[in-house]
Amino acid sequence: LIGAAMAKVSEWMDTGFKAANLERNLKIPIEDAARATQGLVDNMSLMEASSRASAFGIKMTSGEFASLAKAATIAAKRMGIDTNQAIGDMITGMARMSPRILDNLGIMVKADSAFRQYAASVQKTVSQLTAQEKQAAFTQAAMSALNKIASEGVLKTDDLGGAFKRAKTDLKNLKDAFLGFVSSIKVDGGLAAGAGGK
């Protein structure tokens, strides 16, 4: 019993360290995304998605990430899949420039058309585009489609399922924030103790 309790405490502390570390290193803020998803996606999941997008080299503003998160939430409800999976698939689809992955979520992106339009805007041919430029072209086209879904779609959060999900998200956010706070105190305290011992 004690062993199980210690394992649970260790798991919580790991979660706290992870949350604190993610928050410190975020390149794409999640506040707009949290508001856009109306409590249906917890902050830890949004931070993980933001970090993953940055790791893939996808450049987007806070507002664009909010559109992605809202569009993914709408798509998830339409397709009957997990919201975090939908967000992850959208990021993967954009990073891999895969119309097929995005199409599975109901998002239509024509890569060839996106490349042609981008090439024309920078006065190049498609064959002259660099890998980074092709990525930028595909990302722009995908974001255009995501913005359309986000602006036209409505998240239903006032039903019983939505209320339960929001309550569950609020509880998880509180727990993760507390664990992150405790972990930061432990880290800072450890550093201070180490410095004092020198």
Stockholm file with secondary structure:
# STOCKHOLM 1.0

chainA/1-198         LIGAAMAKVSEWMDTGFKAANLERNLKIPIEDAARATQGLVDNMSLMEASSRASAFGIKMTSGEFASLAKAATIAAKRMGIDTNQAIGDMITGMARMSPRILDNLGIMVKADSAFRQYAASVQKTVSQLTAQEKQAAFTQAAMSALNKIASEGVLKTDDLGGAFKRAKTDLKNLKDAFLGFVSSIKVDGGLAAGAGGK
#=GR chainA/1-198 SS CHHHHHHHHHHHHHHHHHHHHHHHHCSSCCHHHHHHTTTSSCHHHHHHHHHHHHHTTCCCCHHHHHHHHHHHHHHHHHHTCCHHHHHHHHHHHHHTTCHHHHHTTTCCCCHHHHHHHHHHHTTCCGGGCCHHHHHHHHHHHHHHHHHHHHHHCCCCCSSHHHHHHHHHHHHHHHHHHHHHHHHHHHHHHHHHHHHHTC
#=GC SS_cons         CHHHHHHHHHHHHHHHHHHHHHHHHCSSCCHHHHHHTTTSSCHHHHHHHHHHHHHTTCCCCHHHHHHHHHHHHHHHHHHTCCHHHHHHHHHHHHHTTCHHHHHTTTCCCCHHHHHHHHHHHTTCCGGGCCHHHHHHHHHHHHHHHHHHHHHHCCCCCSSHHHHHHHHHHHHHHHHHHHHHHHHHHHHHHHHHHHHHTC
//
